[in-house]
Amino acid sequence: MWTVPRSSTRERCRTMLRVSRSSYHHGDLAHALEAAAMALLAEQPAASISLREVARRAGVSHNAPYHHFGDRTQLLKVLAERSMADLVAGQRAIEEKGLEPREQALRLGLDYIDFALERPHAFAAIYDPTICVPGSPTATMAPLIEEQEQILYRAARAMMREAGERELQARVASLWGIAHGLAELGRAGHLSPEACRAALTDAVEHLG
């Protein structure tokens, strides 16, 4: 099984909380608030996180988050952006390994699924259309989406060097669609992690 190790949700939560409190003590309120919000996201869905709860977790006054986020909608957007940045960082690290094309495609898909299973609330925040409106990403989210798409595009191109653009775009959609569908099925508990990974491995091996 090929996977890129990611820290457990509980470990990430503890780390983020330590960072939050440490940052606040050093005067970096904005960083402390974002770290506290991400720690909460490791425990619960974005929709259930309030600015007041972020303030409690960061150990600051209940008004402090409003000065940084403005309102709860902006808080949710920041959570999605931070989550997407983490997802893309994992994908980028795999691409930089210079693997054989089919193995790279498989590793990218497995990493995508692992992110969804290990950080389900973060994954959900990324693709929540009420947070990141399709076709209207924030200025921070837009380049992250572009980078993820380009990583997939280059992976598909490496597998299909003689393919035309239309066929190539279809392969990109196939790779993303298969990985995303399995990630959602696994996140919802309909498939076990092992079944998700086995299904993806089978799909990539049988791609033309």
Summary of the structure (lengths in Angstrom):
residues: 208
radius of gyration: 18.3
end to end distance: 21.7
largest distance: 59.5
contacts: 657
relative contact order: 0.12
helix: 73%
strand: 0%
